[in-house]
């Protein structure tokens, strides 16, 4: 019986394990190995040791891409978490029509990213975009949201914040509705105002949801690619290059697979380090008990 149960258990998890090995473990190991070679996709690979990593340290475009990626992380992650909390808190009310509003608000999260990106390309257009048109109605001169090198990366980050806000809101809203109402009533009996109930009851019990959202958002933010490819193509200049976009450019535009693999290794180590730090720092502050 134990043998049969063990075999059945392995059979059940086999599809997930095969997918993990083929699409996660093997590519990671292959990237580490490929980063030690000079390979242009067509010819034979030449072993060059750590030369790719030495070149990365001297690559100004890589430094720009790293800087832009950090800007994206610092803008997208905090703003997306704060906006999601404000919206979820506003929706945590027994109001008529709120269920329909929740559904509509969640629609961008399940819409194709490319469609949302193309929509914002039109909204951000300097000459006939809706945003600049609305600004002109109040006497404000429009700007090149995607053509100004100082703000292009932030404009794309705000687009993705809109795209994923619904998902984060649903996570936080589900956590809010799982908090027993007796806790709010007990706090109210003790004389706690609405703000104090929010700070001492709701927010501490939402820390598991906050923890999950921050971890997932941070991991994605370091890998951003599609939005940049669709909306700015890395421009103007290198102002919106990110690590993911520069990695793709080296691999499939310039055919420098070994160099791209070295960037993938650096990106992997960065994400791993940040995740471990978050787990150690934020994990201690998560409140699981009611």
C-alpha positions as CSV (number, residue, x, y, z in Angstrom):
1,X,0.0,0.0,0.0
2,X,2.8,2.4,0.9
3,X,4.7,1.6,-2.3
4,X,1.6,2.1,-4.4
5,X,0.8,5.4,-2.7
6,X,4.3,6.5,-3.2
7,X,4.2,5.7,-6.9
8,X,0.9,7.4,-7.3
9,X,2.2,10.5,-5.6
10,X,5.2,10.7,-7.9
11,X,3.0,10.2,-10.9
12,X,0.7,13.1,-9.8
13,X,3.7,15.5,-9.3
14,X,5.5,14.3,-12.4
15,X,4.0,16.8,-14.8
16,X,4.9,19.8,-12.6
17,X,8.4,18.3,-11.9
18,X,9.0,17.7,-15.7
19,X,7.9,21.3,-16.5
20,X,10.2,22.7,-13.7
21,X,13.2,20.8,-14.9
22,X,12.7,21.6,-18.6
23,X,11.7,25.2,-18.3
24,X,13.3,26.4,-15.1
25,X,16.2,24.3,-13.8
26,X,17.7,23.4,-17.2
27,X,17.7,27.0,-18.6
28,X,19.3,28.3,-15.4
29,X,22.1,25.7,-15.5
30,X,22.5,26.2,-19.2
31,X,22.8,30.0,-18.7
32,X,25.5,29.6,-16.2
33,X,27.4,27.3,-18.5
34,X,26.8,29.4,-21.6
35,X,28.0,32.6,-19.8
36,X,31.6,31.2,-20.0
37,X,31.5,30.9,-23.8
38,X,31.6,33.2,-26.8
39,X,28.8,32.0,-29.1
40,X,26.9,33.7,-31.9
41,X,24.1,31.2,-32.3
42,X,25.5,29.8,-35.5
43,X,29.2,28.9,-35.1
44,X,30.9,26.8,-32.6
45,X,31.2,28.1,-29.0
46,X,34.6,29.2,-27.7
47,X,35.4,28.9,-24.0
48,X,36.5,32.3,-22.7
49,X,36.1,31.9,-18.9
50,X,34.9,35.0,-17.1
51,X,35.6,37.4,-19.9
52,X,31.9,38.1,-20.4
53,X,31.6,39.2,-16.8
54,X,34.6,41.4,-17.1
55,X,33.1,43.1,-20.2
56,X,29.9,43.6,-18.3
57,X,31.7,45.6,-15.6
58,X,33.0,47.9,-18.3
59,X,29.8,48.1,-20.4
60,X,28.2,51.5,-20.1
61,X,24.9,50.4,-21.7
62,X,24.7,47.6,-19.1
63,X,25.1,50.2,-16.3
64,X,22.4,52.3,-17.8
65,X,20.1,49.3,-18.1
66,X,20.8,48.4,-14.5
67,X,20.1,52.0,-13.4
68,X,16.8,52.0,-15.4
69,X,15.8,48.7,-13.9
70,X,16.3,50.0,-10.4
71,X,14.3,53.1,-11.2
72,X,11.5,50.8,-12.4
73,X,11.6,48.8,-9.2
74,X,11.7,51.8,-7.0
75,X,8.7,53.4,-8.8
76,X,6.5,50.4,-9.7
77,X,6.7,48.3,-6.5
78,X,5.9,50.9,-3.8
79,X,3.3,52.7,-5.9
80,X,1.6,49.5,-7.0
81,X,1.3,48.3,-3.4
82,X,0.1,51.6,-2.0
83,X,-2.4,52.1,-4.8
84,X,-3.7,48.5,-4.4
85,X,-4.1,49.0,-0.6
86,X,-6.0,52.3,-1.0
87,X,-8.4,50.8,-3.7
88,X,-8.9,47.5,-1.8
89,X,-9.7,49.5,1.4
90,X,-12.2,51.6,-0.5
91,X,-13.8,48.4,-2.0
92,X,-14.1,46.7,1.4
93,X,-17.5,48.3,2.0
94,X,-21.0,46.8,1.6
95,X,-22.1,49.2,-1.2
96,X,-24.5,48.5,-4.0
97,X,-22.9,47.8,-7.4
98,X,-19.5,47.3,-5.8
99,X,-19.2,43.7,-7.1
100,X,-19.6,44.9,-10.7
101,X,-17.0,47.6,-10.1
102,X,-14.6,45.0,-8.8
103,X,-15.1,42.9,-11.9
104,X,-14.6,45.9,-14.2
105,X,-11.5,47.0,-12.3
106,X,-10.0,43.5,-12.6
107,X,-10.4,43.3,-16.4
108,X,-7.0,45.0,-17.2
109,X,-5.2,42.3,-15.2
110,X,-6.6,39.5,-17.5
111,X,-6.2,41.5,-20.7
112,X,-3.2,40.9,-23.0
113,X,-0.3,43.0,-21.9
114,X,0.5,44.0,-25.5
115,X,-3.1,45.4,-26.0
116,X,-2.8,47.5,-22.8
117,X,0.7,48.7,-23.9
118,X,-0.6,49.8,-27.3
119,X,-3.5,51.6,-25.7
120,X,-1.1,53.6,-23.6
121,X,1.1,54.3,-26.6
122,X,-1.9,56.2,-28.0
123,X,-2.8,57.8,-24.6
124,X,0.8,59.0,-24.2
125,X,1.2,60.3,-27.8
126,X,2.5,63.9,-27.7
127,X,0.5,65.2,-30.6
128,X,-2.9,63.5,-30.4
129,X,-2.9,61.5,-27.2
130,X,-5.8,61.8,-24.8
131,X,-3.6,62.7,-21.8
132,X,-2.0,65.7,-23.4
133,X,-5.4,66.7,-24.8
134,X,-6.9,66.7,-21.3
135,X,-3.9,68.7,-20.0
136,X,-4.4,71.3,-22.8
137,X,-8.0,71.9,-21.6
138,X,-6.6,73.3,-18.4
139,X,-3.8,75.2,-20.0
140,X,-1.0,72.8,-19.4
141,X,1.4,72.1,-22.3
142,X,1.7,68.4,-23.1
143,X,4.9,66.5,-22.8
144,X,6.4,63.6,-24.7
145,X,5.7,60.8,-22.2
146,X,7.5,58.2,-24.2
147,X,9.9,60.5,-26.2
148,X,11.4,62.4,-23.2
149,X,14.4,60.5,-22.0
150,X,13.9,61.8,-18.4
151,X,10.4,60.4,-17.9
152,X,10.0,57.5,-20.5
153,X,10.9,54.7,-18.1
154,X,8.5,56.1,-15.4
155,X,5.6,56.4,-18.0
156,X,6.0,52.8,-18.9
157,X,6.1,51.8,-15.2
158,X,2.8,53.7,-14.5
159,X,1.2,51.8,-17.4
160,X,2.1,48.5,-15.9
161,X,1.0,49.6,-12.5
162,X,-2.5,50.2,-14.0
163,X,-2.3,46.8,-15.7
164,X,-1.6,44.8,-12.6
165,X,-3.5,47.0,-10.0
166,X,-6.6,44.8,-10.2
167,X,-4.6,41.6,-9.3
168,X,-3.0,43.2,-6.3
169,X,-6.4,44.7,-5.2
170,X,-8.1,41.3,-5.4
171,X,-5.3,39.7,-3.2
172,X,-5.6,42.5,-0.6
173,X,-9.4,42.6,-0.7
174,X,-9.6,38.8,-0.1
175,X,-7.3,39.2,2.8
176,X,-9.4,42.1,4.2
177,X,-12.6,40.1,4.0
178,X,-11.0,37.3,5.8
179,X,-10.4,39.4,8.9
180,X,-13.1,38.6,11.5
181,X,-15.4,41.5,12.2
182,X,-15.3,40.7,15.9
183,X,-11.8,42.2,15.9
184,X,-13.1,45.6,14.6
185,X,-16.0,45.5,17.1
186,X,-13.6,44.8,20.0
187,X,-11.3,47.6,18.9
188,X,-14.4,49.9,18.6
189,X,-15.5,49.0,22.1
190,X,-12.0,49.9,23.4
191,X,-12.5,53.3,21.9
192,X,-10.3,52.9,18.7
193,X,-11.2,55.3,16.0
194,X,-11.4,54.3,12.3
195,X,-7.8,55.3,11.7
196,X,-6.6,53.4,14.7
197,X,-8.5,50.3,13.7
198,X,-6.9,50.5,10.3
199,X,-3.4,50.9,11.7
200,X,-3.6,48.4,14.6
201,X,-6.1,45.8,13.3
202,X,-6.3,45.7,9.5
203,X,-2.8,46.5,8.4
204,X,-1.0,44.0,10.8
205,X,-3.4,41.2,9.6
206,X,-2.7,42.1,6.0
207,X,1.0,41.6,6.3
208,X,1.0,38.1,4.7
209,X,-0.8,39.6,1.6
210,X,1.6,42.5,1.6
211,X,4.5,40.2,1.8
212,X,3.3,38.1,-1.1
213,X,2.6,41.1,-3.3
214,X,6.0,42.8,-2.6
215,X,7.9,39.6,-3.3
216,X,6.1,38.8,-6.6
217,X,6.1,42.5,-7.8
218,X,9.9,42.8,-7.1
219,X,10.7,39.6,-8.9
220,X,8.8,40.7,-12.0
221,X,10.1,44.3,-11.9
222,X,13.6,43.1,-12.3
223,X,12.6,41.1,-15.5
224,X,10.6,43.7,-17.3
225,X,10.8,43.4,-21.0
226,X,7.5,43.3,-23.0
227,X,6.4,46.8,-22.1
228,X,9.7,48.3,-23.1
229,X,9.8,46.3,-26.4
230,X,6.2,47.4,-27.3
231,X,6.2,51.0,-26.1
232,X,9.7,52.5,-26.5
233,X,11.9,49.8,-28.0
234,X,14.5,50.9,-25.5
235,X,14.4,54.6,-26.5
236,X,14.8,57.4,-26.8
237,X,18.5,56.5,-26.9
238,X,19.1,54.1,-24.0
239,X,16.8,55.9,-21.6
240,X,14.4,53.0,-21.2
241,X,16.8,50.1,-21.6
242,X,16.3,47.6,-18.8
243,X,18.3,44.5,-18.0
244,X,15.7,42.3,-19.6
245,X,15.6,44.3,-22.8
246,X,19.4,44.6,-23.1
247,X,19.7,40.9,-22.5
248,X,17.2,40.2,-25.3
249,X,19.0,42.6,-27.6
250,X,22.4,40.9,-27.1
251,X,20.9,37.5,-27.6
252,X,18.6,37.9,-30.5
253,X,19.5,41.2,-32.1
254,X,23.3,41.0,-32.0
255,X,23.7,37.2,-31.7
256,X,25.9,37.4,-28.6
257,X,24.4,34.5,-26.7
258,X,27.3,34.1,-24.3
259,X,27.3,37.7,-23.3
260,X,23.5,37.6,-22.9
261,X,23.8,34.5,-20.7
262,X,26.3,36.4,-18.5
263,X,23.7,39.1,-18.0
264,X,21.0,36.5,-17.2
265,X,23.3,35.1,-14.5
266,X,23.8,38.6,-13.0
267,X,20.0,39.2,-13.2
268,X,19.3,35.8,-11.5
269,X,21.8,36.5,-8.7
270,X,20.3,39.9,-8.2
271,X,16.7,38.6,-7.9
272,X,17.9,35.8,-5.6
273,X,19.7,38.2,-3.3
274,X,16.9,40.7,-3.1
275,X,14.3,37.9,-2.5
276,X,16.5,36.4,0.3
277,X,16.9,39.8,1.9
278,X,13.1,40.4,1.7
279,X,12.4,37.0,3.2
280,X,14.7,37.7,6.1
281,X,13.7,41.3,6.7
282,X,10.0,41.3,5.8
283,X,9.3,37.7,6.8
284,X,9.9,38.5,10.5
285,X,7.2,41.2,10.4
286,X,4.5,39.1,8.9
287,X,1.6,38.5,11.3
288,X,-0.1,35.2,10.7
289,X,-2.1,34.8,13.9
290,X,-5.4,36.5,14.5
